[in-house]
Structure formats: structure tokens, C-alpha cells
């Protein structure tokens, strides 16, 4: 088959790019289309594909400041016209699924989420004041584009990365979606069999929806140690006002992050994620997760059960409200029941999200797309 892959942008190697990496391994002869490409930012398997970027990618500073061109995203993706392909697979969290196609081309969309900054996370990104009011016409235009490019004539089959995203696809697009969790490199992360050190871990991205501020506020004055890794636009401001209990390490190599997973008492997960790969990575190291009980965490974290019966072993616990006090209460609950968590059971649960399972599930979805 002649296959085309479409991805919103290639400027780093995060969760979406890890899914694209597996697609590149499945289809090493595919062509790859994207809005912006920063050479060398992705895996060697991705970089080996013929990569075609939109006119946005040729603008000065595009690899760093592409988000400022948000109103131009629909125009940029529609700049492409794909013809002669037997299959198109889009990896989409913005506009990738909206690429122009030859009629009747089978198109499988692996949807990380409908555009979060114009749907569910618009308030987090733009606030509620003057900035939001000024952006309202742009938001409505992007919403219309998003819906218009989601019909059966454009997308043959939707696949969501979690049940939460499948519900958003139903709500915004009126389409059903199968659920295939993203790949997690659980093989590279192993429990070390040692007792954890006395600290909690926060893996941050420092964009509005990640809500690192909640974790920092929850640890302020607690006497508990919080190690914070990661980087992003909001890091400097949060670090400047952080409590003494927080230690910021910045971006760390994968090996060091994996070691931190294994040494922490638990991962703190205060955000509502579409899926949340970090939560599975921590469990691959045998460590529990204290997570907001919304979004992808409801697929990846098994909370401590209440009542009778034989529930599956717990891999963490949920807290209900995105507030510091709710997280503080959850940490206290965790410490009271910490002995109930078994590292080997937590690790076994994480193995259900392996890259091998992702590839097999995607191949099944491709077959269903072609038959459809």
C-alpha cells in the first residue's frame, strides 16, 4: 500500500510523537505531512521518512513560535492535497485530520483529543477576560473547521487514545470512536526492588492545563519533599514562587527520569490528561499514582477499592477536585494506606499499555478502516 501519515507538528518528542514513532515503524515507506518540522526533534525512525512541511514551517522562528500562527493552521493543513494513497493515518490533536484528500481515500484518525484550546481547555489557555473576548471569533472559526473536517467524507474511522477522548469525539463531532491507548515504553522502565526514597515526583509540562500550581500549593508548608522535573513556558514563574518543599530539576534524560520514577513514593498527577503517559511510566517502575480522577487517569490508574468483592489490585488513588486541599487530603490517605500497594501488581498493570499492544491494536483498526 501507499501510505501517508499526517501529524500536526514535529518540534519535540512527546506523547503524540511516540504514537507517530510506532506508526513510522509499522509503515517505514510512508510519506509524512506536518505543519512545522524542526529537523532532529523526533526519533530516527520518524526523521527517516520523507517529511513535507506546510508553508508555515518556512517562516523565521516557526519551530519555536508556531503556536502564534494558530488562526492560520486550517489554511496551512489545507495547503496539502493527498492523492494516490491507499491509506491515510492522521495523528491529530489540532488540525492534522483536516488535510485535503482525494475522494474515497480511507482515512484513519488517531485522535489524541479534539483541539483542546478551542473546546474543553479554552478557559485555561485564554482566560475569561479581554483576551478571551478578542479571541472569540478565532475560536468559533476553528470550531467550525474542526467539525466540518470530522464527517465520514473526511474521516473514515476515529480511534481515541482514552475513553475520555472518545466521549469528546462523540460530543463535538457526533462520531463513535474505538479506544486504543497510546504506546508506553514499559520495557525500558523496571522496578528496582528497593524501598522508595522519601519524596514525591511531579512531571511537568508547564502549560496551563498541567496545573503544576495545584501540586506546589498542596506541598507548601507540608514538610514533604516534592521533586519537579520537566520544562515549559510557565516554569520560570511557578519556580519563582514555589515553596521550599519543591526541588526543580528541569528537563532530565530518560534514564534519570526512569530512576526517579522508581525512587519516588508516588507520582503526583494533578492535571486532567487526554491519556497521561507519565502515569503509566511511573506504574511501570512499580510506583503508585495520586491522580485527579478525570480524563485518562480513569483508564490508567486503578484506585483503592471500597466495599466487598475481589477488585483488581490498586495502582494509585484518585482525588475528585482540582484544588490543593483535595490533593493534600489524597496524600494523607495515600500515606495511611501506602502498605496496600504492591509494586509487582502495579508493574503488571502497566504492561497492558506496551508498544507491542499498541501496534497490534492499530493494525486491527487499519484493517477495519480498509474494509469499511
BELTA-V363467 format. One record per residue. N is the residue number from 1. SS is DSSP state (hx for helix, st for strand, lp for the rest). Layout:
BEGIN
n: {N,N}
ss: {SS,SS}
END
This chain:
BEGIN
n: {1,2,3,4,5,6,7,8,9,10,11,12,13,14,15,16,17,18,19,20,21,22,23,24,25,26,27,28,29,30,31,32,33,34,35,36,37,38,39,40,41,42,43,44,45,46,47,48,49,50,51,52,53,54,55,56,57,58,59,60,61,62,63,64,65,66,67,68,69,70,71,72,73,74,75,76,77,78,79,80,81,82,83,84,85,86,87,88,89,90,91,92,93,94,95,96,97,98,99,100,101,102,103,104,105,106,107,108,109,110,111,112,113,114,115,116,117,118,119,120,121,122,123,124,125,126,127,128,129,130,131,132,133,134,135,136,137,138,139,140,141,142,143,144,145,146,147,148,149,150,151,152,153,154,155,156,157,158,159,160,161,162,163,164,165,166,167,168,169,170,171,172,173,174,175,176,177,178,179,180,181,182,183,184,185,186,187,188,189,190,191,192,193,194,195,196,197,198,199,200,201,202,203,204,205,206,207,208,209,210,211,212,213,214,215,216,217,218,219,220,221,222,223,224,225,226,227,228,229,230,231,232,233,234,235,236,237,238,239,240,241,242,243,244,245,246,247,248,249,250,251,252,253,254,255,256,257,258,259,260,261,262,263,264,265,266,267,268,269,270,271,272,273,274,275,276,277,278,279,280,281,282,283,284,285,286,287,288,289,290,291,292,293,294,295,296,297,298,299,300,301,302,303,304,305,306,307,308,309,310,311,312,313,314,315,316,317,318,319,320,321,322,323,324,325,326,327,328,329,330,331,332,333,334,335,336,337,338,339,340,341,342,343,344,345,346,347,348,349,350,351,352,353,354,355,356,357,358,359,360,361,362,363,364,365,366,367,368,369,370,371,372}
ss: {lp,lp,st,st,st,st,st,lp,lp,st,lp,lp,lp,lp,hx,hx,hx,hx,hx,hx,hx,hx,hx,hx,hx,hx,lp,lp,lp,lp,st,st,st,st,lp,lp,st,lp,lp,lp,lp,lp,lp,hx,hx,hx,hx,lp,lp,st,st,st,st,lp,hx,hx,hx,hx,lp,lp,lp,hx,hx,hx,hx,hx,hx,hx,hx,hx,hx,hx,hx,hx,hx,hx,hx,hx,lp,lp,st,st,lp,lp,lp,lp,st,st,st,st,st,st,lp,lp,lp,hx,hx,hx,lp,st,st,lp,lp,lp,lp,lp,st,st,st,st,st,lp,lp,lp,lp,lp,lp,lp,lp,lp,lp,hx,hx,hx,hx,hx,lp,lp,lp,hx,hx,hx,hx,hx,hx,hx,hx,hx,hx,hx,hx,hx,hx,hx,hx,hx,hx,hx,lp,lp,lp,lp,lp,lp,lp,lp,st,st,st,st,lp,lp,hx,hx,hx,hx,hx,hx,hx,hx,hx,hx,hx,lp,lp,lp,st,st,st,lp,lp,lp,lp,st,lp,hx,hx,hx,lp,lp,lp,lp,lp,lp,lp,lp,lp,lp,lp,st,st,st,st,lp,lp,lp,lp,hx,hx,hx,lp,hx,hx,hx,hx,hx,hx,hx,hx,lp,lp,lp,lp,lp,lp,st,st,st,st,lp,lp,lp,lp,lp,hx,hx,hx,hx,hx,hx,lp,lp,lp,lp,lp,st,st,st,st,st,lp,lp,lp,hx,hx,hx,hx,hx,hx,hx,hx,hx,hx,lp,lp,st,st,st,st,lp,lp,lp,lp,lp,lp,lp,hx,hx,hx,hx,hx,hx,hx,hx,lp,lp,lp,st,st,st,st,st,lp,lp,lp,lp,hx,hx,hx,hx,lp,lp,st,lp,lp,lp,lp,lp,lp,lp,lp,lp,lp,lp,lp,st,st,st,st,lp,lp,lp,lp,hx,hx,hx,hx,hx,hx,hx,hx,hx,hx,hx,hx,hx,lp,hx,hx,hx,lp,lp,hx,hx,hx,hx,hx,hx,hx,hx,hx,hx,hx,st,hx,hx,hx,hx,hx,hx,hx,hx,hx,hx,hx,hx,hx,hx,hx,hx,hx,lp}
END
